[in-house]
Amino acid sequence: MDVLGQCMICGKPAFNTCTICGRLVCNEDYDPKMKICSICKCSTERPDDRDRCERRDLYR
């Protein structure tokens, strides 16, 4: 697995690209089953589940 760059969520080395928004993301901020980043996963979950979803700012 090759490093693509820096994770656009947390700043760690990025190995994945979100299929929805195109962000480069690390393994911790990526859902391999859905192939999306943690931010897009939060926005696609049911409204009842959003309160437990961690929101992060880009480029902290």
Buried (B, 14 or more C-beta within 10 A) or exposed (E): EEEBEBBBBBEBBBBBBBEBEEBBBBEEBBBEEEEBBBBBBBEEEEEEEEEEEEEEEEEE
